[in-house]
Amino acid sequence: MAYENVILEQVEPGIYRLTINRPKALNALNAETLDEIEAALREVEADPGARALLVTGAGDKAFVAGADISQMRSLTAAEAKAFALKGQKVFRRLEDLPVPVIAVVNGYCLGGGCELAMACDWIVASEKAVFGQPEVNLGVTPGFGGTQRLTRIVGKARAMELVTTGRQVKAAEAKEIGLVNHVVPAESLMDEALAQARTVASKGPVAVRLAKEAVQRGQDLDLDNACVLESDVFGLCFATEDQKEGMAAFLEKRKAAFQGR
């Protein structure tokens, strides 16, 4: 598929990079961009060789500075709800992608951008990155899942403060409150993210996918049922060739040659 607002590329075997490519608009998300993100995710999901996805923004100023206000300003209430549901659907698809997704945040990560980053599995940020949900400054609330994912990641009190004040936080504070996993110098941002993706790609692919499923599905279950889920996926691993190869390689003191089956 030909894209106008995003770039999807396989940078190394199994490792994809999705770049939001509207730098003149600070990579703001409009309806068309959301549709292209969803189409790109379908491409990655359809590739049995996919192992990890990096998500970033074009240019050096912004990851995604928010949703496109020029498109939103004249929406009716019904149209605004539909736009929110579109964003939520796309971000949920991102969250449910079978392979780990790393947000590579290179600048402003605000509003819909912060919501996009939070739908990824973890965040690697430049020391220049800035995060926030400033929608109240525009007289609206977050609409792409911000009130819900932020609360689950940083806790109710911190989420309430950030959502109701619109306060923006720099990368160091974002790491301190648990929103960001790693903060690195801007010039080494992509190298660090690629290194993490390579580590993921070197592991047993079926095990990685099942581990992600267990974490995603188990977080909203009570502990007993979540542990049952874990035992189910653990057992499934023993029906795979990767399990036999991984354990044989360990005992034989060699590197495993996983095949993803």
TORSE-655842 format. One record per residue (C-alpha): x, y, z. Coordinates in steps of 0.02 Angstrom, whole numbers, plus 50000, padded with zeros to 5 digits. Layout:
XYZ...
END
This chain:
500005000050000500595017749961500565029150113500525048150118500595051450305501605036850372503145027050321503215008250353504894999850326505754983850376507404990450442508124973250482507454955650463505914954650573506044972550637504834985450567504815004150593503225014550576503555033250561502165046050574502675057350429501845074450441503315084650507502605101450450501095097950562502215090950700501525073850649499775078150710498505064150693497055066950574495795054050517496795049550364498365046450466497415035150586496785025050438498555023250372499215017850542497885004350547498334998550372500184997850418499794987550572498844975250463500404973450355501504969750505500244957650579500124948250414502004944850410502404928650503504214934250511503834950250608504694950750777504564968850838503884985850786504635002950820503465018050814504185035550796503885052750720504725061250572505915075650604506765080750765505405091250846503955079450879503465061350900501655066650880501135083550949499305078550963497745076150858497495088050713496575103050788496235110750617495215095350573494375093750744493835111550777492215110850675491655093350721489905090550789489675080750950489255065050851490735067450734491905070350880491345054250964491605044850800493355052250786493755046850964493115029350930494185028350773495745033050869495325020951009495055006750885496715009950798497685011450961496864995651027497444986550870499194993050903499104987251083498504969951027499844967750893500594950450925502384956950928503124969351052502954987651003504215000751061503785019351054505335029151004504935046651065506025059950988505155076151041503435082651085502295068351134500665076951178498815073051176498505059951042500385057451030500515052851213499005041451190499885033251041501475030551142500515023151288499685010551171501425003951131502184991051248503535002551316504335019351280506135024051242506305042951246507555056051196508115067051339507275081051240505565072651240504055080951322502475071751372500735077351420498855076851399498485095451375496745093551301495935103651441496845118851371495715116851218494125114251318494045095451286494585079151367495775066051299494845055251174496015041451115496175032251282497235044551379496165045151535496195026251545497945020851495498805034851590497885029851748498405011751726500225016451696500585030151824499145028251947497555038051978498275053052072499655056951947498495054051800497185065351876498455079151900499135078151723497445076751638496575090651735498015103051737498695099451563500445100251637501825094051523503255083551592505015081651525505795064851491506675063151659505065065751756504115054351638505365040551679505235044451865503345041951865503435025951762502775032551597504445030051509505615015151523507225022751456507895040351427509395041951313510345055951221509445061751064510855056250950510785038151011508895036451024508585025550872510135015150904509525011151080507785006851020508484995750882509594986851008508074982951114507104977050962508564965750912508554958151086506694954251069506954947250894508304935350956507124926551077505894912551044504544920950936503094910250995503594912551176503724931451153501994932351075501214921551210502094931351347501384947551277499654939751270499784934051451500304951351511498974960351408497534948851452498064945351630498214963351691496324965251709496014948151786496084943551970497724935252019497054917452025496304918151850497814927451783498954913651846497834900651763498054910351601499934910151628499954891251655498954889051495500194898751387501664890551476500944873551430500654878951250502504882851233502894864351256501964860351096503204870750995504824866650906505554882550982505394875451158506334859651109507674869751018507844882551159508074869751296509224858751190510304873951150510414878551333510974861051384512194860151238512874877551279512544884851106511474898651034509684893450996509104893850815507254898050838506074895450691504484903150762503514886950766
END
